[in-house]
Amino acid sequence: MPSIKRVFCEKAISQMQLREFFKKQLEGVGFAQLDVQKTPLGTRVTIEAARPGLVIGKKGSNVKRLTEVLARNFKIENPQIDVEEVKNPELNAQIMAERLANALERGQHYRRAGYGLLRRIIRSGAQGVEIIISGKITSQRARYQKMRQGIIIKCGEPVRDISYGVAHAKLKAGILGIRVKILPPDYYNPKDVEYIGRDGLDPDRREKLREAQREAEREMLFEIEEEEEEELETIEVSPEEVLSDKIEGDIADGEDLLIDDEELEEDAADSGDEDEDEDLDAEEILKEDEQSEDDDDDSVDEEDDEEKSSKDKKKKDKKKRGKKKKSKDKDEESD
């Protein structure tokens, strides 16, 4: 009796061979997935493709040919092939990888084809996409180009939810390898925060939230009132409430004082006398200033007269000297 390990290995190898066979036979029809199930009546082979009409063929000719090959080459008893259409092919990584390979074989630029496919997948609702093209892309030296958008899980249990596809593009420079990873839209990310609103909460929880909000509003109003009171206390006191130094000292000691109308009138009269004295002092100061200005003007005039007289004397002396020179010259000529 064969061991359990051998049975599982043989089963896995046969499924891999079947998958490779259908990839080659159904190239260009959007082959996505293969499922093999054994039933009492035979073996059911389910093929998922983007274009099921091409898989079936005219009047089912292609399906008949494939069933014969499965029974003859793979020794499958009574094979029954079912074809299912992929509802959203943009979210299937294998189909997208084959489309990208076909675009590159037709001569389209790798960057334009890759980013165009990436935007198309994101528009269909995927949470994340990663496309890797490796090989002789632009020169004789092999390299890889990675295109990524959104969220892609690299490790852990969520990797099982990622759709993974591989395809190959045959070009003149060589073969390009294409790997596509797609994170579907129904993936639950525990780090996401969803706002459900108050309508989605329990009545008790909703009431607690409302009470907390009311309490916060009350505290805010109380703080505003306290700030207003502090501002009023810091405002200056009106002139009527201003008292003399003696009264302020009495108030500090806690004594109650009464101010009569007569005292207020006396204070007003004293303040009026002080104002009159100030006016007289100002007039005297103005008179003194005027007298000092007049004295300054007189001194300036005297200085000007002295300067003029000195100038006149100098002119007269010059004239006398000139006359003396002329008389001397005449005497010399006569001699």
C-alpha positions as CSV (number, residue, x, y, z in Angstrom):
1,M,0.0,0.0,0.0
2,P,1.5,3.4,-1.0
3,S,2.3,5.9,1.7
4,I,0.1,8.9,2.4
5,K,2.9,11.3,1.4
6,R,3.2,9.6,-2.0
7,V,-0.5,9.9,-2.6
8,F,-0.6,13.6,-1.9
9,C,2.5,14.2,-4.0
10,E,1.1,12.3,-7.0
11,K,-2.2,14.2,-6.7
12,A,-0.4,17.6,-6.6
13,I,1.8,16.7,-9.6
14,S,-1.2,15.6,-11.7
15,Q,-3.0,18.9,-10.9
16,M,0.1,20.9,-11.8
17,Q,0.4,19.0,-15.1
18,L,-3.3,19.6,-15.8
19,R,-2.9,23.3,-15.1
20,E,0.1,23.7,-17.4
21,F,-1.8,21.8,-20.2
22,F,-4.8,24.0,-20.0
23,K,-2.6,27.1,-20.0
24,K,-1.1,26.1,-23.3
25,Q,-4.3,25.0,-24.9
26,L,-6.4,27.9,-23.8
27,E,-3.9,30.7,-24.4
28,G,-5.5,34.0,-25.2
29,V,-9.0,33.2,-23.8
30,G,-8.3,34.5,-20.3
31,F,-7.7,31.2,-18.5
32,A,-7.9,31.9,-14.7
33,Q,-8.3,28.8,-12.6
34,L,-8.8,25.0,-12.7
35,D,-10.7,22.9,-10.2
36,V,-10.7,19.1,-10.2
37,Q,-13.2,17.2,-8.1
38,K,-13.9,13.4,-8.1
39,T,-17.6,12.3,-8.0
40,P,-19.3,8.9,-8.1
41,L,-20.2,9.5,-11.8
42,G,-16.7,10.5,-12.8
43,T,-14.2,13.5,-12.5
44,R,-15.5,17.0,-12.8
45,V,-13.1,19.6,-14.2
46,T,-14.2,23.2,-13.8
47,I,-12.4,25.8,-15.9
48,E,-12.8,29.5,-15.1
49,A,-12.1,31.9,-18.0
50,A,-12.8,35.4,-19.0
51,R,-14.1,34.4,-22.5
52,P,-16.0,31.1,-22.0
53,G,-17.3,31.1,-25.6
54,L,-13.8,30.5,-27.0
55,V,-13.2,27.7,-24.5
56,I,-16.4,25.8,-25.5
57,G,-15.8,26.4,-29.2
58,K,-18.3,26.0,-32.1
59,K,-21.0,23.5,-31.0
60,G,-18.8,22.3,-28.1
61,S,-16.1,21.0,-30.4
62,N,-13.3,22.4,-28.2
63,V,-14.7,20.8,-25.0
64,K,-15.0,17.4,-26.7
65,R,-11.4,17.5,-27.9
66,L,-10.2,18.4,-24.4
67,T,-12.2,15.6,-22.7
68,E,-10.6,13.1,-25.1
69,V,-7.1,14.4,-24.3
70,L,-7.8,14.2,-20.6
71,A,-9.1,10.5,-20.8
72,R,-6.2,9.4,-23.1
73,N,-3.1,11.2,-21.8
74,F,-4.0,11.9,-18.1
75,K,-6.0,8.7,-17.6
76,I,-8.9,10.5,-16.0
77,E,-12.1,8.3,-15.8
78,N,-15.2,9.8,-17.4
79,P,-14.0,13.5,-17.4
80,Q,-16.7,16.1,-17.4
81,I,-15.6,19.7,-18.3
82,D,-17.6,22.7,-17.0
83,V,-16.8,26.2,-18.1
84,E,-17.5,29.2,-15.8
85,E,-17.1,32.9,-16.6
86,V,-15.1,35.1,-14.3
87,K,-17.4,37.9,-13.1
88,N,-14.7,40.5,-12.6
89,P,-11.6,39.6,-14.6
90,E,-9.8,42.9,-13.5
91,L,-9.5,41.4,-10.0
92,N,-8.0,38.1,-11.2
93,A,-4.2,38.3,-11.3
94,Q,-3.6,35.4,-13.8
95,I,-5.9,37.0,-16.4
96,M,-4.2,40.4,-15.9
97,A,-0.7,38.9,-16.2
98,E,-1.7,37.2,-19.5
99,R,-3.1,40.5,-20.9
100,L,0.1,42.3,-20.0
101,A,2.1,39.6,-21.7
102,N,0.0,39.9,-24.9
103,A,0.4,43.7,-24.9
104,L,4.2,43.4,-24.6
105,E,4.3,40.8,-27.4
106,R,2.3,43.2,-29.7
107,G,5.1,45.8,-29.2
108,Q,3.6,48.1,-26.6
109,H,6.0,49.9,-24.2
110,Y,6.4,48.1,-20.9
111,R,5.9,51.1,-18.8
112,R,2.8,52.3,-20.6
113,A,1.3,48.9,-20.6
114,G,2.1,48.2,-16.9
115,Y,0.8,51.5,-15.5
116,G,-2.3,51.3,-17.7
117,L,-3.1,47.9,-16.4
118,L,-2.4,49.0,-12.8
119,R,-4.8,52.0,-13.1
120,R,-7.5,49.7,-14.6
121,I,-7.2,47.2,-11.7
122,I,-7.4,50.0,-9.1
123,R,-10.5,51.5,-10.8
124,S,-12.2,48.1,-10.5
125,G,-12.0,48.3,-6.7
126,A,-8.8,46.5,-5.7
127,Q,-7.1,47.7,-2.5
128,G,-3.6,47.1,-3.8
129,V,-1.7,46.0,-6.9
130,E,1.9,45.1,-7.6
131,I,3.3,44.3,-11.1
132,I,6.9,43.1,-11.6
133,I,8.4,42.8,-15.1
134,S,11.8,41.2,-15.2
135,G,14.2,40.4,-18.1
136,K,15.8,42.4,-20.9
137,I,13.4,45.3,-20.8
138,T,15.4,48.1,-22.4
139,S,18.9,46.8,-23.0
140,Q,21.0,43.6,-23.2
141,R,21.4,43.7,-19.4
142,A,18.5,42.0,-17.6
143,R,16.8,43.9,-14.8
144,Y,13.3,44.2,-13.3
145,Q,10.7,47.0,-13.1
146,K,8.3,47.1,-10.2
147,M,5.0,49.0,-10.3
148,R,3.0,49.3,-7.1
149,Q,-0.1,51.1,-5.8
150,G,-2.2,50.7,-2.7
151,I,-1.7,48.0,0.0
152,I,0.1,44.7,-0.6
153,I,0.5,42.2,2.2
154,K,3.9,40.5,2.1
155,C,3.7,38.0,5.0
156,G,1.4,36.3,7.5
157,E,-2.0,34.8,7.1
158,P,-3.5,37.6,5.0
159,V,-1.2,36.5,2.1
160,R,-3.8,33.8,1.3
161,D,-6.3,36.4,0.3
162,I,-3.9,37.9,-2.4
163,S,-4.5,36.8,-6.0
164,Y,-1.2,35.8,-7.7
165,G,-0.6,35.4,-11.4
166,V,2.4,34.6,-13.6
167,A,2.9,34.9,-17.4
168,H,5.7,35.1,-19.9
169,A,6.1,37.4,-22.9
170,K,8.3,36.1,-25.8
171,L,10.2,39.0,-27.5
172,K,13.1,39.2,-29.8
173,A,15.5,40.1,-27.0
174,G,14.4,37.2,-24.9
175,I,11.6,36.2,-22.5
176,L,10.1,38.6,-20.0
177,G,8.7,37.3,-16.8
178,I,5.5,39.0,-15.4
179,R,4.2,38.6,-11.9
180,V,1.0,40.3,-10.7
181,K,-0.4,40.5,-7.2
182,I,-3.9,41.9,-6.4
183,L,-5.4,42.5,-3.0
184,P,-9.2,42.1,-3.4
185,P,-11.6,44.8,-2.2
186,D,-13.3,42.4,0.3
187,Y,-10.1,42.1,2.4
188,Y,-10.6,43.1,6.0
189,N,-7.8,45.3,7.3
190,P,-7.8,45.4,11.1
191,K,-6.0,48.8,11.1
192,D,-8.8,50.5,9.2
193,V,-11.2,52.7,11.2
194,E,-14.8,52.8,10.1
195,Y,-17.2,55.5,11.3
196,I,-20.6,54.0,11.8
197,G,-22.2,57.2,13.2
198,R,-24.6,57.6,16.1
199,D,-27.5,55.8,14.3
200,G,-25.6,52.6,14.3
201,L,-24.9,52.6,18.0
202,D,-27.0,51.1,20.8
203,P,-29.6,53.4,22.5
204,D,-27.7,53.3,25.8
205,R,-24.4,54.1,24.2
206,R,-26.0,56.9,22.2
207,E,-27.5,58.4,25.4
208,K,-24.1,58.3,27.1
209,L,-22.4,60.1,24.2
210,R,-25.1,62.8,24.3
211,E,-24.7,63.3,28.0
212,A,-20.9,63.6,27.6
213,Q,-21.4,66.2,24.9
214,R,-23.8,68.2,27.0
215,E,-21.3,68.1,30.0
216,A,-18.5,69.3,27.7
217,E,-20.7,72.2,26.5
218,R,-21.5,73.2,30.1
219,E,-17.8,73.2,31.1
220,M,-17.0,75.3,28.1
221,L,-19.7,77.9,29.0
222,F,-18.6,78.0,32.6
223,E,-15.0,78.7,31.5
224,I,-16.2,81.5,29.2
225,E,-18.1,83.1,32.1
226,E,-15.1,83.0,34.4
227,E,-12.9,84.6,31.7
228,E,-15.5,87.4,31.3
229,E,-15.6,88.0,35.1
230,E,-11.8,88.3,35.3
231,E,-11.9,90.8,32.4
232,L,-14.4,92.9,34.3
233,E,-12.3,92.9,37.4
234,T,-9.3,94.2,35.5
235,I,-11.2,97.1,34.0
236,E,-10.2,100.6,35.6
237,V,-12.6,102.1,38.2
238,S,-14.7,105.1,37.1
239,P,-13.7,108.7,38.2
240,E,-16.6,108.9,40.7
241,E,-15.2,105.9,42.6
242,V,-11.7,107.3,42.8
243,L,-10.9,108.5,46.4
244,S,-8.0,110.2,48.0
245,D,-5.1,108.4,49.6
246,K,-6.6,108.7,53.1
247,I,-9.9,107.2,52.1
248,E,-8.2,104.3,50.3
249,G,-6.2,103.6,53.5
250,D,-9.4,103.6,55.5
251,I,-11.1,101.3,53.0
252,A,-8.1,98.9,53.3
253,D,-8.6,98.9,57.1
254,G,-12.3,98.1,56.6
255,E,-13.9,101.4,57.8
256,D,-17.1,102.6,56.2
257,L,-17.0,106.3,55.2
258,L,-19.7,108.8,54.2
259,I,-18.8,111.8,52.0
260,D,-21.0,114.9,52.3
261,D,-22.0,117.2,49.5
262,E,-20.2,120.1,51.3
263,E,-16.9,118.3,51.4
264,L,-17.2,117.5,47.7
265,E,-17.9,121.2,46.9
266,E,-14.9,122.3,49.0
267,D,-12.7,119.8,47.1
268,A,-14.1,121.2,43.8
269,A,-13.4,124.9,45.0
270,D,-9.8,123.9,46.0
271,S,-9.3,122.3,42.6
272,G,-10.6,125.5,40.9
273,D,-8.2,127.7,42.9
274,E,-5.4,125.5,42.0
275,D,-6.3,125.8,38.4
276,E,-6.4,129.7,38.6
277,D,-3.0,129.7,40.3
278,E,-1.7,127.6,37.5
279,D,-3.1,130.0,34.9
280,L,-1.4,133.0,36.6
281,D,1.9,131.2,36.7
282,A,1.6,130.4,33.0
283,E,0.9,134.1,32.1
284,E,3.9,135.3,34.1
285,I,6.2,132.8,32.4
286,L,5.0,134.0,29.0
287,K,5.7,137.6,29.9
288,E,9.2,136.8,31.1
289,D,9.8,134.9,27.9
290,E,8.7,137.9,25.8
291,Q,11.0,140.3,27.7
292,S,14.0,138.0,27.3
293,E,13.3,137.8,23.6
294,D,13.2,141.7,23.3
295,D,16.5,141.9,25.2
296,D,18.1,139.5,22.8
297,D,16.8,141.5,19.8
298,D,18.3,144.8,21.3
299,S,21.7,143.1,21.9
300,V,21.7,141.8,18.3
301,D,20.9,145.3,16.9
302,E,23.8,146.9,19.0
303,E,26.2,144.3,17.6
304,D,25.1,145.1,14.1
305,D,25.7,148.8,14.6
306,E,29.2,148.3,15.9
307,E,30.1,146.1,12.9
308,K,28.8,148.8,10.5
309,S,30.8,151.6,12.3
310,S,34.0,149.5,12.2
311,K,33.5,148.9,8.5
312,D,33.1,152.7,7.8
313,K,36.3,153.5,9.7
314,K,38.2,151.0,7.6
315,K,36.9,152.5,4.4
316,K,37.9,156.1,5.5
317,D,41.4,154.9,6.3
318,K,41.8,153.3,2.9
319,K,40.7,156.5,1.2
320,K,43.2,158.6,3.2
321,R,46.0,156.2,2.3
322,G,45.1,156.4,-1.4
323,K,45.1,160.2,-1.4
324,K,48.6,160.3,0.3
325,K,50.0,157.9,-2.3
326,K,48.6,160.1,-5.2
327,S,50.2,163.3,-3.7
328,K,53.5,161.6,-3.3
329,D,53.5,160.5,-6.9
330,K,52.7,164.0,-8.1
331,D,55.6,165.5,-6.1
332,E,58.0,162.9,-7.6
333,E,56.9,163.8,-11.1
334,S,57.3,167.6,-10.6
335,D,60.9,167.0,-9.2
